[in-house]
Amino acid sequence: MTKSLPRKRRRQSVISFEMVRLERAAPEPLHLQLYRQIRDQITSGTFIKGASRLPSSRALAADLAISRLTVNLAFSKLHAEGYLRTKKGSGTFIADPLPETFLRVEGRHGESIAPALNLRLANRVTAIPDPRVGAEFDLGAPGVAPGVIFIPGVSALDEFPIATWEKLRAKVLAQKGSLLLRYASHRGDAELRKALAVYLGDFRGARCHPDQIIITAGIQQAILMTTMALVNEGEIAWMEDPGFHQARRTFAFAGARVIPKTVDAEGLVIAGEPGQPDPKIVYITPSHQFPLGVTMSLRRRQALIDFARSTGAFILEDDYDSEFRFDGPPLPCLQGLDSSGRVIYAGTMSKILFPSLRLGYLVVPEQLLEPMMKIRAVMDQHSPAIDQATLARFITEGFFLSHIKRMRKLYAERRTFFTAEFQRLLGDRFILKDTQAGLHFVAWLRRKEDFAPIRRLRAEIAVGPSSLSFFCIEAELAPAYVFGFSAWTHTQISEGLMKIASALKAKDVAHHAPPASLPRRGARPQLSLSSAGRP
């Protein structure tokens, strides 16, 4: 006789009521105290309606050192008032909906309307430009594949070797165990810093020692740490215009005064304004300027280093996607040209591996090491040690370089396909700027009047390339859109571009169609032989 397997039960949240406090000397009976406190916790919205299960009366009585009868009296009152529901064979759960649902005033989408608070926010918050924070990387619910939205800077995450990563993670945990669960170095994992120093010297032309590397939680923390170390409130930071919008936000948060600098065919234009103080920091993306795609010329790179040396400024080089160059090998980084210690080099794993890893790095001149580590210690002490150790093994065992080579090939194929499909479907409306690197294109509109309709269409059809103006501070450029191509397959690229092309054609037809005249009653419709069969 075989034993029947236990039925699988859906996992539910079990409430412990650890915050219940009963006073035996109080005039109010214990069961009413218990009822009131449980009711208040339920109505506070802390628990999940319909899914949060209450402990048994026996277990709660034991935890609170009271009789089971007292608990049953409290539960009975909560049942009678509609706060609890019993599911046969499963237990007692918080009701959904609660009685208060029918009494309170609610907002448009069912949320409770809370009284407005008289907030006084800090200047650093109100100084952050652009209110569209939080939704720009919301690509859908967890577990649901996002639609084709052509957002720039998103990698082909479905191509990441998760199985390999998990094996390496298991290895380092087995070898180092609880050592990876402790507080770690502000500077970062020693093995990871050694691996990065070798990689940056060999493949990026950087001149660095492992001790010059600080592991960060991505590029924005690297920018914030650098700004906090070098720039006092109100002092000047130069950045490219158009440029990386998250860098602008970070500078504003740190209290820097951002001065936008024009970008030409050679990169950031160095000339300062008459009477304006020299910058404390110059932020650039020289290998592949974001978003225009310009590569800074050698002449301009040397001129910028000379400028920094003469003024005492520091250059923050953001080398965000330099690995993905499709016409020859990646260009050497600016930091490798610097012999005066004026360049701070920053990189991230968000484009190469995956953004939720939240790992990046800074290569800093020796005189800045101690100040940077002090700031890192104040911010969050260190990045997760387990992830750092896994990444170190991923690099040293050769998986990192093989992944870069595989993704470079994949992105080159998608880039070629995107270009051909774009020209076929949208070439009559856009001029696509061809660059030899990066994960996005800038598409310039042929007619200015198309800008507003396309902007409206993005919301209607849920295919949303970013407008170039979003990345501008003062620059007044011709209307254009920035299309990311790297995260989507050939089929998805075709579908997304077809969606845009079809929607634009439909708009054109609706806008230019002449008003239809009604036929006279009883008249037969006249067919034009010359137009029969045309679309």
N, C-alpha and C positions, 0 to 999 in steps of 0.2 A: 504493500500500500504506500503510495507516494504521498509525501506531505504537500499540501497546497502552498504555493508561494504567497507571501504576505502581499496584500493589495498596496500598490504605490499610492501614497497620499500627497496631495499638493502641498507644497511648503507654505506655511502661513506664519505670520508674525504673532508671537505669543507675548502678551503683556505681562509684566511682572509687578506693576504698581509699587515700585520701590519708593516712591515719593509720598505714599500714604502715611500719615502720622495721626494716631488715635490717642486722645487724652482721656484716661479713665476717670480722672477727677472732674471732668467737665460736666455741666448739667445736661448737655445734649447726649442722648443714648448712643452707644457705640455703633449700632447698625445705621443710624442716621448720619453719623460722622462719616462712616465708610461710604454710604450711598452718595453723600454730597461731594466727597473728594473724588470718587470715581466718575461721577457725572461731570464735574468740572474738568477733569483730565480728558474725558471724551469730547466735550464741547470745545476744548482748546484747539482741536484740529491736529494734535500730535500723532494720533493713530490713524491707520488706514481703515476707512469705513468699509464694512462688509468682509474684510480680510483679516483684521486683527482679532485674534482669539484670546478670550479671558482664561486665566488659570482655573483649575477646578476649585470648587468651594473647599475641598479638603486641603489642597495645596496652599491656598491663600490663607486659610485659617491657621495653618501651621506656621507660615511665614510671619503673620501678624500676631501670633500668640493669642488668638481669640477663639471663641467657640465657632463650630461650623454653623450653628443656628444663626449667629450674628451675621455671618457672610450670606447665608441663604435669604435672610430678611432683606438685606441690602440689594441682593440680586433680584429678588422678587419685585421690589419697588422700581428698579431700573427697567425690568421687563415690562411692567404695567405701564410705564410712561413712554415706552417705545425706544429706549436707548439700546436695548439688547435684543438679539434674535438667537434662538436655538436651532442648530442644524442637526438633525437626527444622525447619530453615529459620528459626528465631527466635533461637537462641543458648542460653546456659547461665544457669539461674536458681536462686535459692535454693529448696530443696525445701520443700514443704508437705504433710504436717507434717514437723518436724525430728525427728531421733532422740531428742532430750531429751524430746519430748512424751510418750513412752511410759515415761519413767523418773521424771519429777518428779511431786510431789503437786500436785493442782490444786483450785481452789475450785469452787463450785457451778456457775458459768457458764463454766468453762474457764480462768479467770485463775489465774496462778501465785500461790501464797500466799507473800508476802514476810514476813520476820520483823518482828514489831512493834517500832517504834522508841520509845524513851523521849523523847518530845518535851516541850520546855518552851516553850509558846507565850507570846507577848507579851500583856500585859493588854488591849491594844486589840483583839486578835482575839477573845479570850474574852468581851469585853464586848459584842460585836455580838449583838443579840437575834435569835432565830429561826434554826434551823439549815437551813431550807429554801432555801438559796442555790444557784443553779445550775440547778435544774429548773423553776422557776416560769415561765420564758419559753421553755422547750424545747418548741416547737410542732411537733416532728417533724423528720425527716431533711431535709437541704437538697434542694430540688427537689420535695418532696412537700407537697401542700396540707394544712394542718392540719384536723382535724375541727372541728365546731362545739362550742366549749368555753365560750363566753360569758365569757372572761376580760376584765375591765374594762381600758380604756385602750389597746386595740389598734385601729389605724386600718385603713381599707380600702386596704391596700397595693397590691392589684391594680388600683386606680384611679389610681395615681400615673403621671404622664406621663413614662415612662422615656425614650421617644424624644426628647422635647424636652430633657430633662436631659442626655442624651448629646450632642446637638447643641451645646448651650451649653458643655459640658465640652470638646468638641473645639475650639470657637471660642477659649476662653480659653487652651488649650494651644498653639494655633497662634499666638496673638498674643503670649503671654508666655513660652512655651517653657521654657527651663531656669530662668528666674527662679522658677517655681513649684516647682522641685525643691530649692531651697535652704532653709536654716533661715529661719524667718519670725518676725514680731513676736510677742512674748508677748501683746500687746494684741489682736492679730487683724488680719485683712485690712482695710486702710483703706477700700476701696470697700464692703465688706460692712458695716462699722460706720456709714458714711454712709447706706447704704440702710436699715439697721435704725433709725437715729435718725429718719429721715423717716417710716417706717412706724409706729413706736411713738408718735411725736408726733401723727400724723394719725389713727390707728385705735385707739390705746389711751389717748390722753390723757396720755401720759408727758411729763415735762419733762426733756429730756436733750440732750446734745451728743455727737457721735461720739466725742470723747475720753473720755467717761465710760463707754463700752461696752467690755467685755472679752469676747472670744469664748471659750467654754468647750466642753468635751467632754460636753455634756448637763447636765441639771439636778442630778445627784448631785455632779458636780465643782463646780458652782456653790455647792451647799450646803457641800461640804467646804472649798472655798477661803474662804468667808465665815466658817465656824466656826473654821478655823485662824487666821484673821486677828484674830478678836475674842474668842475664848473660850479661857481657860486650862483645864488639866485640873481637873475637879471643879466648874467654874463652871456656871451654870445656863442652860439653853436651854428656853424654853417652846415647846410645839407642841400642835396640836389633837389631841383624843382623842374619837373615833377620828381617825386621820390617815394620812398617806402613810408606809407602812412603811419605804420606802427612806430617807426623811429621818431617821427614828428610828435606823436602822442607821448612817447617816453621822454623826450627832451622837455616837453611842456610840463609833464608831471614832476620832473626833477627841478623845475624852476628856471631852465635855460631860456634865453631869448633866441628863438630860431630865426635865422636870416636865410631865406631861400636863395640859392645860386643857380643861375642859368646853366643848362647842359647843351653843349654843341656837339659837333661831330667827333671831337677829341675827348669829351667828358666834361666834368665840372669846370666852369670858367672861374679862374682864381682871382681876378681883379677885385679889390675891395672898393667900397664907397668912400669918397673923400670925407674926412672927419669922423668916420665910424671906427670904433675900437676894433682891434684885431680879434679874431675868434680864439676861444680857448680850445675848441675842438672842431674838427672838420669831418663830417660823416660822408663816406662815399661807398659806392658799389662799383669798383673800377673794372672788374673782369667782365661783368655783364650788367650794365646800369639798369636799375629797376625804376620805371617800367619800359623805358625807351629802347633798351637793348644795346646801347652804345658801349664799345670797349675803349677804355681810356688809353690814349696813345702813350708811347714811351716818353716822348718829349713832355707831355703834360704831367705824367707821373713824376718825372725828375723835377719839374718846375714846382709841383706841389710839395715834394719833400724839401726842396730848398726854401720854399715859403714857410713851411712849418719850422724849419731850423732857425730861420731868421727872426720869426715872430714869437717863438716859444710855444706855438700851438702843437696839439697832438692830432694825428690823423687816425680815425677809427675806420678800418677797412672791413667792410662786411662782404665776405666771400661766399654768399649764400647758395649759389648753384653753379659754381665754376667748373664742377666735374662734368657738366653736361654741355660740352662743346662738340659740335658735329663736323667741323671742318678743321681737322688736325688735332694735335694734343692740346690739353688745357694750357692756358697762358700762365706764366709765373705770377705769383702774387706781388703786390706792391711792397709788402713787408720785407721781401727778399732783396729789394733794391736799397733799403734804408740802412745806413751805417751810423746814424746819429741817435737812434733810440726814440724817434718821434712817431713811429707807426705802431698802433695797437691792432692786432689782427683778430677777427672774430669769425667763427664758423658755427654751423648748426647741423644736426642730424635730421632735421625735419624734412628736408627735401631728398636726402640720400636714402634714409631709412623710413621713419614714420614720425609724424609730428607729435603724437601723444607720448612718445618716449621722453620728451622735454629734456634733452641733453644737447648742450653746445659747449663751446670752449673759447677762451681768450688766450692769446699769446701776447704777453705784456713785457715792456722793457723792465729790466731788473729793479730800477728805482721805484716802479709802481707796484711791485708785488705785495709789499706789506700793506699799503693803503687799500688795495683791491681785496685782499683777504679779510681785512677788518670789516669792510662793507659787506662782503659775502656772509661773514659770521653773523652780522646783524640781520640780514635779510632772511635767510632760512638755513644757515649753517652749511648744508651740503646737499647735493643731489642724491637720489636713492642709491645706496651702495650696491645692491644686487644688480640693478640695471647697468651701473658703471662697470662692474666686474664682467657682466655678460658681454657688453660692448667691447671690452678689452680683448676677451677671448674671440669674439667675432672678427676683430681686426687681425689679431696675431695668427689665427689659423687660416687666414686667406679668404674668408667668406666676404669680407667687406669689399675688397677689390673686385672679386668675381661678380658680386652683386652690382657694383658700379658699372662694370663693363657690360653686363647683361641689360641693365636698365638704359645705358647709353644707346645700345643697339635698338631696344624696343622704342625708346623715345624718338630716335632718328626715323624709324619706320612710321610712327604715328605723325611725326612732324611732316614728312613727305606726303602722307595720305591727307592730312588736314589741309595742307597747302593746295593740293589738287582739287579736293572737294570744295574748298572755300572759293577758289577761282571759278569753278563750274557753277556753283549755286549763288554766290554773292559777289562775284567779281565785277558785276555791273554797278554795284553800290559802294564797294570798298576798294581801297588800294592797300594790299597787304604788305607790310614792311618785312622784308626777309632778313633775319639775322642768323648768324651761324652758331648760336648758343641759346641755352635757356629753355624754359618750359612754357613759354607764352609768345603770342604775337601781338603787335599793335596793328590794328586795321583802321586806316584813315577813311573817313566818309568822303565820297565824291561830291555829295550835295549836302550842304549844311542843314537844309530843311528836313533831312531824314533823321536828324539827331533825336528830336523830341518824340516822333512816332516809335523809334526803336526803344527808347527809354521806357515808354509806356508798355510796349509789347513784352519787355522782359518779365514784368509781373504777370501779364496775362497768360503767357505760354510757359512760364517757369524755366526759361533758358536765359541765364543772366550773365553775359560778359560784363566786365566792369567798365564804366566810362573812364576815359583817360583823365578827365577833369577831376575825378575823385582823388587822384594822386597829386594834383597841383596845389600849390600854396598861392603863388601870385602869377605863375606862368599862364599866359593866354595863348593856347595852342589851337590849331585847327581841330574840329570835333573828331574824336576817334574812340574806339573801344579796344579793350585789352582782352584777348581770348586765351584762356589756358587750354592746352590740348592733351597734356600728359596723362591725365587720370582716366581717359576714356578709350574704349576699343574703337576699331574702324567702324563697326556697325553703329555704335553710339554716336560717334562723330557725325556720320552721315545723317542719322535721325535728327540730331540736334540742329545741324545746319539747315536741313530740309524744313524743320519746324519754323526757323527764323525766316527763310526764304518764302515759304508758303504764306506765313502771316503777313509779311510785307506786301506780297502780291495781292492778297485779299484786301488789305488796306488801300492799295492803289486803285483796285477795281471799285471799291466802295466810294472812294473820293472822287474819281473821275467819271463814274457812270452817269449818263444823262438821265433825267427824270423820265420814267416810263409814262407814255400817254395811254389812257384807257380807250379800247376800241368802242365804236358806236354799237349800241344794242342791236343785235341781229347781224352785224357785219362779220364776214368771214376773215380770219387772219391771213395776211398776205405773206408769202414766203419769198425770200430773195435768193435766187439760184446762185448768185455770185458769192454769197457768204455761207451757203449751206456747207456743213461739215467742218467749219473752222471752230476752234475752241473759243 
